[in-house]
């Protein structure tokens, strides 16, 4: 089995920066990263460094002018070495991640792909994502059982029949109730249980941090999310609401209760975020780790995403396209923040209007609705491409 390690070297004396790629311990490529560098790293220079690695005791001496060496892919070590003798210095630490964007622009070395991110962790085995998925669904079952218990207690307290609420949800989106307390908790809250369930699963199968399911930075990037949320409101939310108001039937019946409206506003974003964790994180990265082809993993998650929405054929096509857009968006931006933003905006617009009497959620989707969705999601994706090209909004590290 081939093992690649990429070393990034910064010579603090000359300000030259370069990289060296090893395959099973042998140098196979060197090159320049920094514009200040005069020439690529000399292979013999790096070999002298590797000779020092064979005897760590030689490193434990007083440091002088320094050169930093970082293993990008395996993140095994960081060494600080003396520039003049290449034999002094000390071990600085480990498990440090850095932005590989400069490497990507100069030879594509050290590139990380979101869809196959699971494979970059040292403890990765093919079965571990499967165990995480199984535990996630198990915890979901437990959490949903507890949630249904809360709903049942509340229903008894207010004199409602819980059977009527559950029976009304068996007829697809036409009878969906997300507007009363019980309906919002069951239809939206049950899906939101994905997030805590996945969190608990990662604490048991400890080969990668929970944050790695969010982005390549292993954390939630708030600035990209907020900007993409604003872009989503402009590109998808407002046009979608105008289209619904102009074309959908208005029953002039407000379905919201006061508490139901508050819960809907709170739970729709959580439900949307949970679906991003489930499909664009867990499912996509699981198949990406197995197949090693990002495009195939993106297609698989989009197909599963569409099949789990009980729409007519046009509705399935619409959801399939949305799943592809959000999958490619996650892969392009290195995280789920942008996809979560447009997902939240789209769902909020239809749930709110449906609760105020417009039939914006129904099982039978028209072809005009599909065309509208295709156009709006395409505009959103075009905006993401522009942001990706023109800004550093989606960089992995500060």
C-alpha positions in Angstrom: 0.0 0.0 0.0 1.5 3.4 -1.0 1.7 6.1 1.6 2.2 9.7 0.5 3.6 12.4 2.8 4.0 16.0 1.8 6.4 18.2 3.7 6.1 22.0 3.5 9.3 23.8 4.2 9.7 27.4 5.2 13.3 28.7 5.3 13.2 31.5 7.7 16.6 32.7 6.8 16.0 33.2 3.0 12.1 33.3 3.1 12.1 30.5 0.5 9.2 28.1 0.7 8.9 24.8 -1.1 7.4 21.3 -0.8 8.7 17.8 -1.1 6.5 14.7 -1.7 7.5 11.3 -0.4 6.1 7.9 -1.4 6.9 5.1 1.0 9.8 7.2 2.3 11.3 8.1 -1.1 11.2 11.5 -2.6 9.2 11.6 -5.8 8.6 15.3 -6.3 9.8 18.8 -5.2 8.7 22.2 -6.1 8.2 25.9 -5.2 5.2 27.4 -3.4 6.1 30.9 -2.4 6.7 33.6 -5.0 9.7 34.6 -3.0 11.4 31.3 -3.5 14.3 31.3 -6.0 14.4 27.5 -6.7 12.8 24.2 -5.6 13.9 22.4 -2.5 17.0 20.3 -3.1 16.3 16.6 -2.7 19.6 16.1 -1.0 18.8 18.9 1.4 15.5 17.2 2.5 17.3 13.8 2.7 19.7 15.3 5.3 16.6 16.3 7.3 15.1 12.8 7.0 18.4 11.4 8.3 18.0 13.4 11.4 14.4 12.1 11.8 15.9 8.6 12.1 17.6 9.6 15.4 15.3 11.9 17.3 17.9 12.4 20.0 19.9 14.6 17.6 16.9 17.0 17.5 16.8 17.7 21.2 19.4 20.5 21.2 19.2 24.2 21.5 17.4 25.7 18.5 19.0 28.4 16.2 17.5 30.0 13.1 14.6 27.7 12.2 12.9 25.9 9.4 9.4 24.5 9.9 8.5 21.1 8.4 4.9 20.0 8.4 3.4 16.7 7.2 0.2 18.0 5.5 -1.7 14.9 4.7 -0.9 12.6 7.6 -0.4 15.5 10.1 2.1 13.4 11.9 4.5 15.9 13.2 6.0 19.4 13.2 9.7 19.8 13.6 11.8 22.9 14.2 15.3 22.5 12.9 18.4 24.6 12.9 18.9 26.3 9.5 22.7 26.2 9.6 23.5 22.7 10.8 20.1 20.9 10.1 20.7 18.8 13.1 19.4 20.9 16.1 16.0 22.0 17.2 13.1 20.3 18.9 9.8 18.7 18.3 7.2 21.5 18.4 3.9 19.5 18.5 1.5 17.5 16.4 -2.1 17.3 15.1 -1.8 20.8 13.5 -3.8 21.6 10.3 -3.0 24.3 7.8 -4.5 25.7 4.7 -3.3 23.8 1.6 -4.7 26.3 -1.0 -1.2 27.4 -2.0 -0.2 23.8 -2.7 -3.3 23.2 -4.8 -2.4 26.2 -6.9 1.2 24.9 -7.4 1.0 21.3 -8.5 -2.1 20.2 -6.7 0.0 18.7 -3.9 -1.6 18.2 -0.5 -5.1 18.7 -1.9 -8.1 17.7 0.3 -11.5 16.9 -1.1 -14.6 17.2 1.1 -16.4 14.2 -0.3 -13.4 11.9 0.5 -12.4 13.7 3.7 -13.0 10.6 5.8 -10.0 8.9 4.3 -7.6 11.6 5.4 -7.8 10.5 9.1 -5.1 8.2 10.3 -7.5 5.9 12.1 -9.7 5.5 9.0 -10.9 1.9 8.2 -13.6 1.2 5.6 -16.0 -0.1 8.3 -15.8 2.8 10.7 -18.1 5.2 8.7 -20.6 2.4 8.6 -20.4 1.9 12.4 -20.9 5.7 12.8 -24.0 5.5 10.5 -25.5 2.6 12.4 -24.9 4.2 15.8 -26.3 7.5 14.5 -29.6 5.8 13.4 -29.7 3.9 16.7 -29.3 7.1 18.7 -31.9 8.8 16.5 -34.4 6.0 17.4 -33.8 6.6 21.1 -34.0 10.4 20.8 -37.2 10.3 18.7 -38.8 7.9 21.2 -38.1 10.4 23.9 -39.4 13.2 21.7 -42.6 11.3 21.0 -43.0 10.8 24.7 -42.9 14.6 25.2 -45.4 15.1 22.5 -47.8 12.5 24.0 -47.6 14.1 27.4 -48.2 17.6 25.9 -51.2 16.3 23.9 -52.8 14.7 27.0 -52.2 17.9 28.9 -54.0 20.1 26.3 -56.7 17.4 25.5 -55.6 16.5 21.9 -55.6 13.1 20.5 -52.1 12.1 19.4 -53.4 9.4 17.1 -55.2 12.0 15.0 -51.9 13.9 14.6 -49.9 10.8 13.6 -52.6 9.5 11.2 -52.7 12.9 9.5 -49.0 12.7 8.6 -49.4 9.4 6.8 -50.8 11.0 3.7 -47.6 12.7 2.5 -47.0 16.4 2.2 -50.6 17.2 1.5 -51.6 16.7 5.2 -48.2 17.7 6.7 -48.6 19.4 10.1 -45.7 21.6 11.0 -47.8 24.4 12.4 -49.0 23.1 15.8 -46.8 22.3 18.7 -47.2 18.5 18.3 -46.9 18.7 14.5 -43.8 20.8 14.5 -42.1 18.5 17.1 -42.9 15.3 15.2 -42.4 16.4 11.6 -39.4 18.7 12.1 -38.0 17.9 15.5 -37.7 14.2 14.7 -35.4 14.9 11.7 -33.4 17.4 13.8 -32.4 14.5 16.0 -29.8 13.6 13.4 -27.3 16.2 14.7 -27.1 15.0 18.4 -27.3 11.4 17.2 -24.2 11.9 15.0 -22.4 13.8 17.7 -22.9 10.9 20.1 -21.8 8.3 17.5 -18.6 10.2 16.9 -17.8 10.0 20.6 -18.0 6.2 20.5 -16.3 5.6 17.1 -13.4 8.0 17.8 -11.5 8.0 14.5 -12.4 11.6 13.6 -13.8 14.7 15.4 -17.4 15.7 15.0 -16.3 19.0 13.5 -14.8 17.2 10.5 -18.4 16.4 9.4 -19.0 20.2 9.1 -16.0 21.3 7.1 -12.4 20.6 6.2 -11.6 23.2 8.9 -13.2 20.8 11.5 -15.5 23.6 12.7 -18.5 25.7 11.7 -17.4 28.7 9.7 -19.9 31.4 10.6 -18.8 34.1 8.2 -19.3 31.9 5.0 -22.7 30.8 6.5 -24.0 34.3 7.1 -22.9 35.6 3.7 -24.3 32.5 1.9 -27.6 32.9 3.9 -27.9 36.4 2.6 -27.1 35.2 -1.0 -29.7 32.5 -0.6 -32.4 35.0 0.6 -31.8 37.1 -2.5 -31.3 34.3 -5.1 -33.8 31.7 -3.8 -35.9 32.9 -0.8 -37.5 36.1 -2.1 -38.1 34.9 -5.7 -39.5 31.6 -4.4 -42.0 33.4 -2.1 -43.1 35.7 -5.0 -43.6 32.7 -7.3 -45.7 30.9 -4.6 -47.8 33.9 -3.8 -48.5 34.5 -7.5 -49.2 30.9 -8.6 -50.3 28.9 -5.6 -53.8 28.5 -4.3 -54.6 30.7 -1.3 -57.0 29.0 1.2 -57.1 32.1 3.3 -56.7 29.9 6.4 -54.0 30.4 8.9 -52.8 27.0 10.1 -50.3 28.3 12.6 -50.9 28.4 16.3 -48.7 31.0 18.1 -46.5 28.4 19.7 -46.5 26.4 16.5 -45.2 29.4 14.5 -42.4 29.9 17.0 -41.4 26.2 16.9 -41.6 26.2 13.1 -39.2 29.2 12.8 -36.8 27.5 15.3 -37.0 23.9 14.0 -37.1 24.4 10.2 -33.4 25.6 10.2 -32.5 22.7 12.5 -34.3 20.2 10.3 -32.5 21.6 7.2 -29.1 21.5 9.0 -29.8 17.9 10.1 -30.4 16.9 6.5 -27.1 18.5 5.5 -25.3 16.5 8.2 -27.1 13.3 7.1 -26.7 13.5 3.3 -23.9 16.0 2.5 -21.8 14.8 5.5 -22.4 11.3 6.7 -23.7 9.7 3.5 -21.5 11.6 1.0 -18.3 11.1 2.9 -19.0 7.5 3.7 -19.4 6.6 0.0 -16.6 9.0 -0.9 -14.3 7.1 1.4 -15.3 3.8 -0.1 -15.4 4.8 -3.8 -12.7 7.5 -3.8 -14.5 9.3 -6.6 -16.1 12.5 -5.3 -18.6 13.0 -8.2 -20.0 9.5 -7.7 -20.4 10.1 -3.9 -22.2 13.4 -4.6 -24.6 11.7 -7.0 -25.4 8.8 -4.6 -26.3 11.2 -1.7 -28.5 13.2 -4.1 -30.4 10.2 -5.3 -31.0 9.0 -1.7 -32.0 12.5 -0.7 -34.6 12.6 -3.4 -36.0 9.1 -2.8 -36.7 9.9 0.9 -39.0 12.8 -0.1 -42.5 11.5 -0.9 -43.2 13.7 -3.9 -44.5 13.0 -7.3 -42.0 12.4 -10.2 -41.5 16.1 -10.8 -41.0 16.7 -7.1 -38.4 14.0 -7.0 -36.6 15.6 -9.9 -36.6 18.9 -8.1 -35.2 17.4 -4.9 -32.6 15.5 -6.9 -31.4 18.7 -8.5 -31.3 20.5 -5.2 -29.4 17.6 -3.7 -26.8 17.7 -6.5 -26.4 21.5 -6.1 -26.0 21.3 -2.3 -23.6 18.3 -2.7 -21.4 20.1 -5.2 -21.6 23.2 -3.1 -20.3 21.3 -0.1 -17.5 19.8 -2.1 -16.6 23.1 -3.7 -16.6 25.1 -0.5 -15.2 22.4 1.7 -18.1 22.3 4.1 -21.9 22.2 4.6 -22.3 25.9 5.7 -23.3 27.2 2.2 -25.6 24.3 1.5 -27.2 24.6 4.9 -27.9 28.3 4.3 -29.8 27.8 1.0 -31.6 24.7 2.5 -32.8 26.7 5.4 -33.9 29.7 3.3 -35.8 27.4 0.8 -37.6 25.4 3.6 -38.4 28.5 5.6 -40.0 30.2 2.6 -42.3 27.3 1.8 -43.2 26.3 5.4 -44.1 29.9 6.4 -46.3 30.5 3.3 -47.9 27.1 3.7 -48.8 27.9 7.3 -50.4 31.2 6.3 -52.7 29.6 3.7 -50.7 29.2 0.5 -50.4 25.6 -0.7 -46.7 25.7 -1.1 -46.1 22.2 0.2 -47.9 19.4 -1.7 -47.1 15.9 -2.9 -47.9 16.6 -6.6 -45.4 19.1 -7.9 -46.0 20.9 -11.2 -43.4 21.1 -13.9 -43.4 24.9 -13.6 -42.4 24.5 -9.9 -39.5 22.3 -11.0 -38.3 24.8 -13.6 -38.5 27.6 -11.0 -36.4 25.5 -8.6 -33.8 24.6 -11.3 -33.4 28.3 -12.2 -33.2 29.6 -8.6 -30.7 26.9 -7.4 -28.6 27.5 -10.5 -28.4 31.2 -9.7 -27.4 30.3 -6.2 -24.7 27.9 -7.4 -23.4 30.5 -9.8 -23.1 33.0 -6.9 -21.1 30.4 -4.9 -18.8 29.9 -7.9 -18.1 33.6 -8.1 -17.5 33.8 -4.3 -15.1 30.9 -4.5 -13.2 32.4 -7.4 -13.1 36.1 -6.3 -12.8 35.8 -2.5 -11.1 33.7 0.3 -14.4 33.2 2.0 -14.2 29.4 2.0 -10.6 29.0 3.1 -10.0 26.2 5.5 -7.9 28.1 8.0 -7.4 31.7 9.1 
